Amino acid sequence: MREKACKVMALCDTEEEYAQLMTEFMRKQKNLPWELHTYTNVDTLLGTEQSGLAMLVVAESAFRQELRGLAPGCLVVLGESGVMRWEDISYVDKYQEAEEVFRQLLGVYMEIADIQLPFLRTNRKTVFIGNYSPVHRCMQTSFAITMSLMLAKKHSTLYLNFEHYAGISELLPDMQTLDLADLLYFLNAQKDKFRLRLQTILKHKGALAYVPPVKSGQNLITVTPQEWLGLLERIEELEEYEYVVLDLGESMQGLFEILRMCRHVYTLTREDRIARGKLLQYEQVLALYEYGDVLGKTKRLSLSHIQKLPEELEQLTKGDLADLVKGLLGDLEEGGES
């Protein structure tokens, strides 16, 4: 009985609509570390739950000292007033997007329970490398593919392009070829079936594996952040790739969460005033929405000194861009082994 109780997270809020919507959102998430019980009455909660809850989340207006008697492993108040009334309790702002509330609750739980949840952990076996810039025509895709090709010489590497228009004719599928949209469709397949589905979709350029980009960029817009993260988690679970290079675009939902998942982030820019302004605004938005950790692992790069790129994709591993990437890979691979 105790073992079962320790896997329960109880949510209590007398605001019934909020409790219902938050519950619906959380139950849609995959791999929750606890079973979710929801209450809109404190007395009902006290009369139903046993001590030893894994986590107790209570709206500030519903909190009563008697709730401490349930001895939850993790106690969180959903703040409503902006004032921290109890210093020994963790707080999460109630009035923000459900996705952010959920993420912060998981973060608190991980810290207090001293566990690693697979979709938030940082000690990943697979190294995800993010490439994203708010500045267009900055050679991001050329840079990402060059890095992927060079990594693939020594490491199992997968390249994924999430841009609205990939722009690389050698990677674009014909109308009969399965692509990234099809892989998303197979996301909920059993693990072994997903592995086989991925193999039917994968293409190769030399040693580099890649999934053909979507034929229509419109397909990217409707994919939820949870689906993108679920896809990357599923790929990692296969344990087939040491590096996964992500060529990211702003058309996708959950961009910041994907960047947070990456161990390294490269942001390419240009030297003109408009580019500097876009980059500044992007960094301000990251800070505003509390993604400072993404900024902390981001390396800015300008490729303005590179005048010409090879015509053939395979030739990207030679020349000025390749020399720049080679230097970056030395630091990246050394850091990955530490």
Rosetta silent file (secondary structure, phi, psi, omega in degrees, C-alpha in Angstrom):
SEQUENCE: MREKACKVMALCDTEEEYAQLMTEFMRKQKNLPWELHTYTNVDTLLGTEQSGLAMLVVAESAFRQELRGLAPGCLVVLGESGVMRWEDISYVDKYQEAEEVFRQLLGVYMEIADIQLPFLRTNRKTVFIGNYSPVHRCMQTSFAITMSLMLAKKHSTLYLNFEHYAGISELLPDMQTLDLADLLYFLNAQKDKFRLRLQTILKHKGALAYVPPVKSGQNLITVTPQEWLGLLERIEELEEYEYVVLDLGESMQGLFEILRMCRHVYTLTREDRIARGKLLQYEQVLALYEYGDVLGKTKRLSLSHIQKLPEELEQLTKGDLADLVKGLLGDLEEGGES
SCORE:     score description
SCORE:     0.000 S_00000001
   1 L     0.000  -40.330  179.025    0.000    0.000    0.000 S_00000001
   2 H   -62.464  -43.255 -178.339    2.843    2.334    0.847 S_00000001
   3 H   -59.991  -40.786  179.755    4.555    1.673   -2.480 S_00000001
   4 H   -66.838  -41.974 -178.763    1.439    2.662   -4.389 S_00000001
   5 H   -62.672  -34.535 -177.553    0.929    5.860   -2.359 S_00000001
   6 L   -68.412  -10.971  179.972    4.492    6.973   -3.052 S_00000001
   7 L  -102.068   12.507 -176.222    3.662    7.062   -6.756 S_00000001
   8 E  -102.350  134.559  167.209    0.750    9.480   -6.347 S_00000001
   9 E  -111.156  122.021  179.283    0.741   13.178   -7.113 S_00000001
  10 E  -102.565  130.418  177.456   -2.289   14.957   -5.640 S_00000001
  11 E  -113.474  127.131 -178.620   -3.446   18.258   -7.143 S_00000001
  12 E  -130.383  122.267  177.066   -5.853   20.396   -5.121 S_00000001
  13 L  -151.690  125.247 -179.206   -7.460   23.641   -6.279 S_00000001
  14 L   -73.492  -12.233  173.721  -10.922   24.881   -5.339 S_00000001
  15 L   -81.018   95.926 -168.335  -11.066   26.669   -8.688 S_00000001
  16 H   -59.419  -40.863 -177.707  -12.701   23.756  -10.488 S_00000001
  17 H   -63.381  -43.847  179.214  -12.097   24.908  -14.065 S_00000001
  18 H   -62.674  -46.219 -179.097   -8.364   25.365  -13.474 S_00000001
  19 H   -59.377  -41.042 -179.021   -8.085   21.986  -11.723 S_00000001
  20 H   -67.464  -46.101 -177.430   -9.883   20.267  -14.580 S_00000001
  21 H   -66.330  -40.753 -179.925   -7.868   21.907  -17.351 S_00000001
  22 H   -66.215  -38.766  178.304   -4.545   21.315  -15.605 S_00000001
  23 H   -64.215  -44.447  179.259   -5.442   17.693  -14.990 S_00000001
  24 H   -60.621  -41.632 -179.648   -6.405   17.170  -18.620 S_00000001
  25 H   -64.065  -47.287 -176.207   -3.124   18.697  -19.764 S_00000001
  26 H   -66.955  -35.250 -179.216   -0.962   16.582  -17.467 S_00000001
  27 H   -70.845  -14.873  175.278   -2.747   13.359  -18.317 S_00000001
  28 L   -81.526  -15.124 -178.755   -1.879   13.899  -21.967 S_00000001
  29 L   -77.108  153.048 -178.697    1.824   13.844  -21.127 S_00000001
  30 L   -98.044  153.638  173.249    3.787   10.643  -21.494 S_00000001
  31 L    59.197   38.815  175.663    5.914    8.874  -18.901 S_00000001
  32 L   -62.490  141.047 -178.201    4.573   10.722  -15.871 S_00000001
  33 L   -80.859   -1.867  179.971    6.491    9.667  -12.739 S_00000001
  34 L  -148.036  163.027  171.408    3.309    9.448  -10.685 S_00000001
  35 E   -83.931  138.740 -174.117   -0.397    8.696  -10.842 S_00000001
  36 E  -100.363  125.019  173.398   -2.421   11.919  -10.747 S_00000001
  37 E  -116.705  131.292 -176.024   -5.297   12.457   -8.270 S_00000001
  38 E  -116.700  138.457 -179.492   -7.254   15.725   -8.477 S_00000001
  39 E  -135.397  144.840  173.636   -9.334   17.399   -5.767 S_00000001
  40 L  -115.797    9.632  178.524  -11.382   20.591   -5.586 S_00000001
  41 L  -139.185  125.445 -176.121  -12.098   20.220   -1.865 S_00000001
  42 H   -65.838  -40.371 -179.502   -9.391   20.130    0.810 S_00000001
  43 H   -62.170  -38.768  177.513  -11.463   18.048    3.239 S_00000001
  44 H   -63.442  -41.828  177.493  -12.007   15.418    0.555 S_00000001
  45 H   -59.987  -48.454 -178.107   -8.278   15.320   -0.097 S_00000001
  46 H   -63.888  -32.718 -178.308   -7.486   14.920    3.605 S_00000001
  47 H   -83.699  -11.533 -174.636  -10.082   12.190    3.978 S_00000001
  48 H  -106.215  -48.406 -173.607   -8.973   10.234    0.941 S_00000001
  49 L   -81.475  147.815  174.705   -5.191   10.295    0.632 S_00000001
  50 L   -95.178  164.131  177.271   -2.787    8.496    2.925 S_00000001
  51 L   -66.970  156.026  179.143    0.503    9.908    4.135 S_00000001
  52 L    96.411   20.586  174.330    3.530    9.380    1.916 S_00000001
  53 L   -57.833  145.079  175.066    2.355   11.077   -1.275 S_00000001
  54 L   -68.121  -39.016 -177.021    5.129   11.468   -3.808 S_00000001
  55 E  -154.474  138.994  176.631    3.988   15.021   -4.496 S_00000001
  56 E  -126.168  120.974 -179.604    1.270   17.381   -3.278 S_00000001
  57 E  -117.148  119.604 -173.901    0.413   20.457   -5.336 S_00000001
  58 E  -129.961  133.790  173.950   -2.018   22.905   -3.738 S_00000001
  59 E   -62.432  144.957 -177.388   -3.344   26.267   -4.880 S_00000001
  60 H   -54.328  -42.840 -177.330   -2.310   29.047   -2.500 S_00000001
  61 H   -70.412  -15.182 -178.810   -5.924   29.895   -1.658 S_00000001
  62 H  -102.105   -5.991 -173.558   -6.639   26.251   -0.768 S_00000001
  63 L   -69.651  134.785  173.606   -3.576   25.593    1.390 S_00000001
  64 L  -134.057  148.183 -176.705   -4.120   24.555    5.012 S_00000001
  65 H   -60.961  -27.467  179.821   -1.540   23.544    7.571 S_00000001
  66 H   -60.191  -23.499 -178.179   -3.265   20.177    8.043 S_00000001
  67 H   -65.438  -23.596  177.786   -2.025   19.207    4.600 S_00000001
  68 H   -63.266  -25.087 -179.762    1.483   18.919    5.993 S_00000001
  69 H   -65.310  -17.391  176.233    0.254   15.868    7.886 S_00000001
  70 H   -74.694   -9.824  175.954    0.144   13.956    4.596 S_00000001
  71 L    48.059   53.873 -179.761    3.964   14.151    4.680 S_00000001
  72 L   -68.696  148.268  175.922    4.397   14.427    0.912 S_00000001
  73 L   -64.150  -27.752 -179.451    7.844   13.831   -0.482 S_00000001
  74 L  -143.858  122.658 -179.085    7.446   17.089   -2.391 S_00000001
  75 E  -115.931  125.098 -177.706    5.064   19.929   -1.447 S_00000001
  76 E  -129.744  135.315  173.517    4.355   22.724   -3.947 S_00000001
  77 E  -103.293  131.829  173.306    2.074   25.735   -3.698 S_00000001
  78 E   -82.800  102.818 -173.799    0.590   27.181   -6.888 S_00000001
  79 E   -66.346  135.302  179.848    1.199   30.864   -6.200 S_00000001
  80 L  -119.519  -29.298 -174.372   -1.690   33.239   -6.793 S_00000001
  81 L   -96.608  -13.896 -175.260   -0.759   36.415   -4.910 S_00000001
  82 L    83.503    2.244 -179.829    2.864   36.767   -5.913 S_00000001
  83 L  -112.957  130.487  177.565    3.880   36.586   -2.236 S_00000001
  84 L   -86.374   99.977 -173.393    5.789   33.598   -0.817 S_00000001
  85 L   -82.836  -23.756 -178.402    3.940   33.082    2.466 S_00000001
  86 L  -125.448  114.682 -173.556    5.702   29.880    3.534 S_00000001
  87 L   -70.922  -22.297 -176.199    9.485   29.802    3.259 S_00000001
  88 L   -95.060   12.909 -178.003    9.777   26.022    3.548 S_00000001
  89 L  -121.641  140.469  176.088    7.489   25.294    0.575 S_00000001
  90 E   -75.701  145.124 -179.444    8.320   25.340   -3.122 S_00000001
  91 E  -119.729  142.540  170.106    6.324   27.744   -5.274 S_00000001
  92 E  -133.078  129.925 -179.171    5.221   27.606   -8.906 S_00000001
  93 E   -63.500  122.941 -177.483    3.317   30.513  -10.440 S_00000001
  94 L   -70.750  -34.641 -170.130   -0.210   29.320  -11.147 S_00000001
  95 L   -95.539   66.567  172.357   -1.022   31.915  -13.782 S_00000001
  96 L  -144.376  175.397 -176.510    1.200   30.872  -16.668 S_00000001
  97 L   -59.561  144.227 -177.340    0.811   28.438  -19.540 S_00000001
  98 H   -55.621  -37.963 -179.641    0.026   24.864  -18.490 S_00000001
  99 H   -60.005  -41.879 -179.102    3.131   23.612  -20.265 S_00000001
 100 H   -71.956  -38.892  175.514    5.362   25.869  -18.161 S_00000001
 101 H   -58.514  -47.216 -179.829    3.557   24.963  -14.911 S_00000001
 102 H   -60.163  -46.431 -179.339    4.053   21.287  -15.739 S_00000001
 103 H   -60.681  -42.654 -178.470    7.731   21.761  -16.592 S_00000001
 104 H   -70.146  -35.919  176.297    8.411   23.617  -13.346 S_00000001
 105 H   -62.143  -42.989  177.388    6.560   21.023  -11.273 S_00000001
 106 H   -63.082  -39.514  179.046    8.721   18.309  -12.796 S_00000001
 107 H   -62.339  -42.810  177.787   11.811   20.381  -12.097 S_00000001
 108 H   -63.635  -44.422 -178.875   10.886   20.754   -8.429 S_00000001
 109 H   -61.813  -43.947  178.934   10.097   17.056   -8.157 S_00000001
 110 H   -59.437  -44.653 -176.347   13.395   16.051   -9.736 S_00000001
 111 H   -66.105  -45.911 -176.089   15.387   18.273   -7.403 S_00000001
 112 H   -75.915  -41.117 -178.847   13.680   17.199   -4.180 S_00000001
 113 H   -80.473  -10.165  179.579   13.248   13.532   -5.053 S_00000001
 114 L    55.746   52.551  176.526   16.796   13.411   -6.477 S_00000001
 115 L  -129.045  167.404  175.582   15.779   11.536   -9.606 S_00000001
 116 L  -116.822  119.910  174.081   16.290   12.005  -13.323 S_00000001
 117 L   -88.350  137.238 -170.739   13.263   11.996  -15.592 S_00000001
 118 L   -58.771  -32.412 -175.899   14.169   10.813  -19.079 S_00000001
 119 L   -91.441    2.331  175.120   12.702   13.789  -20.931 S_00000001
 120 L  -123.702   -3.611 -171.368   14.388   16.414  -18.704 S_00000001
 121 L   -71.798  158.169  179.087   17.718   14.865  -17.853 S_00000001
 122 L  -106.417  -18.040 -178.010   21.020   16.405  -18.848 S_00000001
 123 L   -89.147   58.676 -175.739   23.245   13.293  -18.640 S_00000001
 124 L   -79.826  144.121  173.696   22.126   11.962  -21.994 S_00000001
 125 L   -72.345  -39.107  176.408   24.017    9.232  -23.841 S_00000001
 126 L   -85.836  131.863  177.862   22.993   10.839  -27.109 S_00000001
 127 E   -93.775  115.048  175.370   24.397   14.327  -27.671 S_00000001
 128 E   -91.826  128.868 -179.803   21.795   16.618  -29.220 S_00000001
 129 E  -116.270  117.808 -178.046   23.266   19.596  -31.051 S_00000001
 130 E   -96.178  138.057  173.447   20.872   22.436  -31.805 S_00000001
 131 E  -124.411  115.385  177.832   21.275   24.903  -34.644 S_00000001
 132 L  -152.483  139.494  174.691   18.928   27.877  -34.612 S_00000001
 133 L  -145.737  140.007  173.537   19.116   31.538  -35.538 S_00000001
 134 L   -77.258   -6.982 -178.917   16.461   34.257  -35.884 S_00000001
 135 L   -93.066  124.580 -179.180   18.673   35.677  -38.659 S_00000001
 136 L   -84.993  161.100  178.597   17.870   34.349  -42.122 S_00000001
 137 L    54.169   45.852 -179.326   20.399   33.569  -44.872 S_00000001
 138 L  -110.650    9.866  179.722   23.154   33.041  -42.337 S_00000001
 139 L    71.480   28.710 -178.958   24.273   29.621  -43.741 S_00000001
 140 H   -60.348  -48.662 -176.912   22.713   27.698  -40.857 S_00000001
 141 H   -65.911  -40.884  177.073   21.804   24.635  -42.904 S_00000001
 142 H   -60.757  -41.651  178.745   25.193   24.518  -44.640 S_00000001
 143 H   -64.146  -47.323 -177.052   26.853   24.746  -41.237 S_00000001
 144 H   -64.064  -40.515  179.821   24.625   22.049  -39.686 S_00000001
 145 H   -69.951  -39.888  177.343   25.140   19.638  -42.578 S_00000001
 146 H   -59.380  -46.421  177.972   28.889   20.229  -42.590 S_00000001
 147 H   -61.068  -41.840 -178.939   29.040   19.471  -38.885 S_00000001
 148 H   -63.856  -45.952 -179.560   26.898   16.364  -39.385 S_00000001
 149 H   -62.537  -39.718 -178.420   29.025   15.041  -42.232 S_00000001
 150 H   -73.978  -36.499  174.692   32.243   15.581  -40.299 S_00000001
 151 H   -62.980  -38.994 -175.626   30.881   14.016  -37.121 S_00000001
 152 L   -65.588  -16.044  178.088   29.714   11.011  -39.117 S_00000001
 153 L   -66.009  -30.504 -177.161   33.299   10.219  -40.086 S_00000001
 154 L  -122.149  -15.523 -174.015   34.011    9.028  -36.542 S_00000001
 155 L  -133.536  151.340  172.395   30.632    8.803  -34.792 S_00000001
 156 L   -69.534  120.033 -170.167   27.167    7.457  -35.524 S_00000001
 157 E  -134.432  139.152  176.860   25.314   10.651  -36.451 S_00000001
 158 E  -122.013  132.662  177.712   21.760   11.545  -37.442 S_00000001
 159 E  -109.684  130.976  178.071   20.787   14.836  -39.113 S_00000001
 160 E  -127.065  129.463  179.566   17.241   16.195  -38.819 S_00000001
 161 E  -109.425  124.776 -176.960   15.995   19.295  -40.632 S_00000001
 162 L  -114.721   15.111 -177.238   12.975   21.117  -39.160 S_00000001
 163 L   -78.313  155.309 -178.045   12.956   24.186  -41.367 S_00000001
 164 L   -61.774  -43.233  174.551    9.854   25.262  -43.259 S_00000001
 165 L  -129.293  109.797 -172.208   11.769   25.044  -46.547 S_00000001
 166 L   -64.664  -39.105  174.058   14.926   22.947  -46.239 S_00000001
 167 L    78.898    1.925  178.465   16.505   24.366  -49.386 S_00000001
 168 L  -111.473  104.625 -172.306   18.905   21.440  -49.976 S_00000001
 169 L   -61.024  -32.355 -178.212   17.809   19.662  -53.138 S_00000001
 170 L   -67.143  -21.734 -177.976   19.911   16.552  -52.384 S_00000001
 171 L   -97.120  -18.650 -173.404   17.935   15.977  -49.177 S_00000001
 172 L   -72.003  130.545 -179.784   14.459   16.771  -50.444 S_00000001
 173 L   -78.616  154.970  169.449   12.309   13.680  -51.012 S_00000001
 174 L   -78.730  178.536 -171.687   10.231   13.071  -54.067 S_00000001
 175 L   -67.615  -17.349 -178.905    6.492   12.728  -53.559 S_00000001
 176 L   -94.491   -8.270 -175.186    6.750    8.963  -53.000 S_00000001
 177 L   -85.610  135.666  174.835    9.489    9.136  -50.335 S_00000001
 178 L   -69.512  148.411 -176.154    8.618    8.912  -46.651 S_00000001
 179 L  -138.885 -165.853 -175.993    9.781   11.910  -44.631 S_00000001
 180 H   -59.552  -34.365  178.202    9.830   13.469  -41.143 S_00000001
 181 H   -63.720  -38.401  178.167    6.047   13.838  -41.118 S_00000001
 182 H   -67.879  -37.734  178.779    5.672   10.096  -41.644 S_00000001
 183 H   -63.089  -38.653  176.091    8.118    9.368  -38.824 S_00000001
 184 H   -62.097  -36.955  179.544    5.958   11.460  -36.498 S_00000001
 185 H   -62.215  -32.925 -178.442    2.968    9.384  -37.547 S_00000001
 186 L   -88.687    6.375 -172.140    4.797    6.254  -36.391 S_00000001
 187 L   -58.654  -37.069 -175.321    5.798    7.830  -33.065 S_00000001
 188 L   -87.595    8.741  177.415    3.320    5.853  -30.984 S_00000001
 189 L   -70.553  160.329  175.781    4.365    2.511  -32.416 S_00000001
 190 L   -60.797  156.686 -172.761    5.969   -0.065  -30.151 S_00000001
 191 H   -53.496  -49.437 -178.539    9.711    0.374  -29.651 S_00000001
 192 H   -64.510  -38.379  179.537   10.749   -2.428  -32.003 S_00000001
 193 H   -68.330  -36.930  178.548    8.256   -1.320  -34.635 S_00000001
 194 H   -63.880  -40.715  178.517    9.451    2.272  -34.398 S_00000001
 195 H   -58.124  -44.107 -179.704   13.026    1.121  -34.972 S_00000001
 196 H   -68.519  -40.064  178.556   11.933   -0.689  -38.132 S_00000001
 197 H   -61.174  -43.099  179.289    9.815    2.251  -39.292 S_00000001
 198 H   -60.265  -41.059 -179.001   12.790    4.576  -38.860 S_00000001
 199 H   -63.605  -31.193  179.319   14.961    2.253  -40.921 S_00000001
 200 H   -75.001  -19.535 -177.164   12.457    2.394  -43.782 S_00000001
 201 H   -97.679  -30.507 -174.694   12.580    6.207  -43.785 S_00000001
 202 L   -58.200  141.404  169.559   16.311    6.820  -43.233 S_00000001
 203 E  -121.140  168.025 -177.892   18.519    8.014  -46.074 S_00000001
 204 E  -137.600  143.756  167.283   22.301    8.294  -46.107 S_00000001
 205 E  -121.310   99.379 -172.346   24.996   10.580  -47.444 S_00000001
 206 L    63.752 -128.167 -179.702   28.127    8.570  -46.941 S_00000001
 207 L   -84.083   -9.523 -176.965   28.213    7.604  -43.261 S_00000001
 208 E   -82.390  129.385  173.626   25.654   10.250  -42.292 S_00000001
 209 E   -95.462  143.377  176.106   22.072    9.156  -41.648 S_00000001
 210 E  -149.995  153.460  173.093   19.229   11.619  -42.148 S_00000001
 211 E   -99.390  125.635  179.532   15.459   11.702  -42.259 S_00000001
 212 L   -54.336  136.491  178.559   14.194   13.558  -45.350 S_00000001
 213 L   -62.424  163.383 -179.573   12.646   16.922  -44.401 S_00000001
 214 L   -64.527  144.843  179.495    8.907   17.368  -44.710 S_00000001
 215 L   -69.744  -36.685  179.310    7.657   17.989  -48.227 S_00000001
 216 L  -119.650  119.797 -179.851    5.311   20.726  -47.012 S_00000001
 217 L   -60.343  -20.909  178.757    6.456   23.092  -44.276 S_00000001
 218 H   -60.718  -26.422 -179.928    2.818   23.514  -43.256 S_00000001
 219 H   -66.633  -20.491 -178.976    3.065   20.080  -41.642 S_00000001
 220 H   -74.902  -31.490 -168.777    5.515   21.491  -39.080 S_00000001
 221 H   -66.173  -34.696 -173.207    3.179   24.105  -37.682 S_00000001
 222 L   -89.744   -5.379 -179.748    0.613   21.769  -36.124 S_00000001
 223 L   -74.351  130.007 -176.683    3.073   19.431  -34.395 S_00000001
 224 L   -78.887  158.876  175.342    2.940   19.943  -30.621 S_00000001
 225 H   -56.941  -37.758 -179.228    6.016   20.438  -28.432 S_00000001
 226 H   -64.032  -36.126  178.696    5.259   17.133  -26.724 S_00000001
 227 H   -68.026  -43.116  178.202    5.329   15.317  -30.076 S_00000001
 228 H   -61.647  -48.969 -179.343    8.693   16.815  -31.033 S_00000001
 229 H   -63.457  -38.307  178.042   10.216   16.003  -27.650 S_00000001
 230 H   -62.877  -38.392  178.406    8.661   12.540  -27.747 S_00000001
 231 H   -63.737  -46.043 -179.176   10.225   11.912  -31.150 S_00000001
 232 H   -66.142  -38.457  176.711   13.686   12.906  -29.963 S_00000001
 233 H   -62.776  -41.865 -179.021   13.308   10.810  -26.819 S_00000001
 234 H   -64.771  -40.850  177.643   12.270    7.803  -28.889 S_00000001
 235 H   -62.942  -40.939  178.804   15.288    8.229  -31.167 S_00000001
 236 H   -64.436  -38.894 -179.001   17.540    8.430  -28.127 S_00000001
 237 H   -61.335  -24.871  179.175   16.016    5.272  -26.651 S_00000001
 238 L   -68.130  -22.495  178.802   17.171    3.349  -29.728 S_00000001
 239 L    55.634   38.665 -179.920   20.782    3.987  -28.604 S_00000001
 240 L  -106.272  -15.090 -174.685   21.955    3.964  -32.211 S_00000001
 241 L  -125.094  129.773  174.511   23.305    7.519  -32.500 S_00000001
 242 L   -76.891  -36.371 -178.987   26.046    9.250  -30.570 S_00000001
 243 E  -128.844  137.349  170.868   25.123   12.609  -32.095 S_00000001
 244 E  -124.463  115.786 -177.465   21.830   13.994  -33.376 S_00000001
 245 E   -97.966  122.704 -175.761   22.199   17.320  -35.175 S_00000001
 246 E  -106.809  120.069  177.218   19.028   19.415  -35.252 S_00000001
 247 E  -100.458   93.917 -165.494   18.598   22.058  -37.956 S_00000001
 248 L   -95.126  151.558  177.912   15.786   24.009  -36.326 S_00000001
 249 L  -130.251  164.881 -175.615   13.346   26.596  -37.665 S_00000001
 250 L   -82.567   -1.421  179.056   10.941   29.063  -36.133 S_00000001
 251 L   -76.594  -11.993 -172.771    7.881   27.403  -37.714 S_00000001
 252 L   -95.942  146.110  173.020    7.847   24.717  -35.028 S_00000001
 253 L   -77.461  149.655  175.590    6.154   24.762  -31.645 S_00000001
 254 L    76.108   22.229 -177.961    8.294   24.110  -28.584 S_00000001
 255 H   -56.300  -45.942 -176.210   11.493   25.472  -30.100 S_00000001
 256 H   -65.860  -35.793  178.199   12.883   26.693  -26.773 S_00000001
 257 H   -66.296  -36.702  177.988   12.196   23.346  -25.073 S_00000001
 258 H   -67.736  -41.427  176.861   14.078   21.539  -27.835 S_00000001
 259 H   -61.946  -36.937  178.065   17.004   23.935  -27.469 S_00000001
 260 H   -64.352  -31.515 -179.408   16.969   23.260  -23.737 S_00000001
 261 H   -71.063  -22.926 -175.005   17.257   19.537  -24.495 S_00000001
 262 L   -78.211  146.722  174.987   20.453   20.113  -26.515 S_00000001
 263 L   -80.361  -33.468  178.851   23.898   19.918  -24.972 S_00000001
 264 E  -131.376  143.823  177.343   25.288   22.466  -27.447 S_00000001
 265 E  -130.743  131.653  176.732   23.528   25.227  -29.396 S_00000001
 266 E  -115.572  126.814  179.380   24.976   27.121  -32.341 S_00000001
 267 E  -118.548  111.348  179.410   23.427   30.418  -33.411 S_00000001
 268 E   -87.954  146.214 -178.518   24.666   31.827  -36.682 S_00000001
 269 E  -143.430 -178.361  176.425   24.360   35.517  -37.396 S_00000001
 270 L  -125.919  176.560 -172.129   25.497   38.261  -39.746 S_00000001
 271 L   -95.590   -4.532 -174.395   27.282   41.532  -39.204 S_00000001
 272 L   -81.566  167.687 -175.237   24.599   44.016  -40.296 S_00000001
 273 H   -62.830  -41.701 -179.058   22.428   46.148  -38.014 S_00000001
 274 H   -63.057  -42.886  179.398   19.199   44.239  -38.685 S_00000001
 275 H   -62.387  -42.973  179.090   20.864   40.922  -37.816 S_00000001
 276 H   -62.567  -38.449  178.930   22.229   42.342  -34.578 S_00000001
 277 H   -66.091  -41.975  178.356   18.769   43.642  -33.694 S_00000001
 278 H   -63.782  -42.406 -179.279   17.105   40.289  -34.365 S_00000001
 279 H   -65.423  -40.848  178.225   19.678   38.459  -32.295 S_00000001
 280 H   -62.590  -44.232  179.528   19.291   40.882  -29.407 S_00000001
 281 H   -63.111  -42.288  178.231   15.497   40.505  -29.457 S_00000001
 282 H   -59.622  -45.915 -178.861   15.793   36.706  -29.558 S_00000001
 283 H   -67.884  -34.256  176.651   18.131   36.669  -26.567 S_00000001
 284 H   -66.388  -38.922  178.141   15.853   39.027  -24.652 S_00000001
 285 H   -65.806  -42.357  176.658   12.890   36.710  -25.273 S_00000001
 286 H   -57.603  -44.748 -179.733   14.898   33.720  -24.031 S_00000001
 287 H   -66.903  -40.606 -178.475   15.750   35.612  -20.846 S_00000001
 288 H   -61.447  -39.860 -178.173   12.170   36.848  -20.413 S_00000001
 289 L   -94.600   17.839  172.443   10.753   33.316  -20.574 S_00000001
 290 L    62.539   44.952  172.136   13.466   31.966  -18.261 S_00000001
 291 L  -112.370   40.361  178.915   15.499   30.051  -20.832 S_00000001
 292 H   -61.265  -27.263  178.756   18.768   31.527  -19.654 S_00000001
 293 H   -65.080  -29.963  176.542   20.256   28.021  -19.647 S_00000001
 294 H   -66.898  -43.523  176.892   19.848   27.962  -23.437 S_00000001
 295 H   -60.772  -37.105 -176.579   21.839   31.180  -23.717 S_00000001
 296 H   -64.139  -26.080 -178.641   24.473   29.701  -21.436 S_00000001
 297 L  -110.935   15.240 -179.609   25.254   26.861  -23.853 S_00000001
 298 E   -94.782  135.265  174.196   24.881   28.871  -27.065 S_00000001
 299 E  -112.559  121.584  177.193   27.853   29.752  -29.227 S_00000001
 300 E   -82.300  141.208  178.712   27.392   32.656  -31.641 S_00000001
 301 E  -142.060  141.027  171.610   29.068   32.386  -35.025 S_00000001
 302 E  -118.167  130.246  179.818   29.327   34.597  -38.077 S_00000001
 303 L  -106.366   24.230 -176.001   30.259   33.029  -41.394 S_00000001
 304 L   -63.164  -22.796 -179.594   30.520   36.341  -43.219 S_00000001
 305 L   -79.833  -10.115  179.769   34.173   35.646  -44.048 S_00000001
 306 L   -90.929  112.224 -171.143   33.208   32.530  -46.032 S_00000001
 307 L   -87.046  -33.231 -174.128   32.644   33.707  -49.568 S_00000001
 308 L  -144.699  138.164  177.008   31.798   30.515  -51.439 S_00000001
 309 L  -108.570  152.258  177.894   30.482   27.084  -50.592 S_00000001
 310 L   -61.674  150.945  179.010   30.976   23.916  -52.644 S_00000001
 311 L   -73.722  -37.181 -177.985   28.253   23.017  -55.097 S_00000001
 312 L   -91.787  139.559 -176.847   28.128   19.351  -54.081 S_00000001
 313 H   -58.090  -42.769 -176.656   26.926   18.359  -50.610 S_00000001
 314 H   -65.192  -21.013 -178.340   29.761   15.886  -50.073 S_00000001
 315 H   -82.607   -3.088  178.658   32.324   18.639  -50.739 S_00000001
 316 H   -64.267  -18.520 -179.279   31.203   20.612  -47.680 S_00000001
 317 H   -80.785    6.050  176.602   33.788   18.713  -45.654 S_00000001
 318 L  -127.105  146.244  177.288   36.526   20.646  -47.485 S_00000001
 319 L   109.655 -170.298 -173.657   37.249   24.362  -47.460 S_00000001
 320 H   -64.321  -42.394 -179.539   36.919   27.287  -45.068 S_00000001
 321 H   -64.182  -41.869  179.134   33.620   26.206  -43.516 S_00000001
 322 H   -63.406  -38.306  178.759   34.967   22.703  -42.888 S_00000001
 323 H   -64.049  -40.980  177.759   38.084   24.154  -41.235 S_00000001
 324 H   -63.201  -47.379 -178.818   35.909   26.232  -38.901 S_00000001
 325 H   -63.391  -38.457 -179.947   33.716   23.252  -38.016 S_00000001
 326 H   -58.138  -41.585  177.189   36.756   21.053  -37.445 S_00000001
 327 H   -64.914  -39.324  178.309   37.961   23.408  -34.732 S_00000001
 328 H   -66.313  -38.530 -178.147   34.545   23.428  -33.094 S_00000001
 329 H   -66.896  -31.459  176.743   34.333   19.645  -33.177 S_00000001
 330 H   -59.986  -44.851  177.984   37.611   19.335  -31.322 S_00000001
 331 H   -69.189  -39.954 -176.467   36.122   21.242  -28.391 S_00000001
 332 H   -65.526  -47.635 -177.812   32.764   19.498  -28.706 S_00000001
 333 H   -68.324  -36.240  177.184   34.128   15.957  -28.752 S_00000001
 334 H   -64.534  -41.363  178.024   36.552   16.692  -25.917 S_00000001
 335 H   -67.177  -32.732 -179.578   33.676   18.056  -23.838 S_00000001
 336 H   -69.812  -23.432 -178.520   31.538   15.019  -24.672 S_00000001
 337 H   -90.560  -10.926 -176.379   34.149   12.665  -23.259 S_00000001
 338 L   -82.139    0.000    0.000   34.579   14.488  -19.974 S_00000001
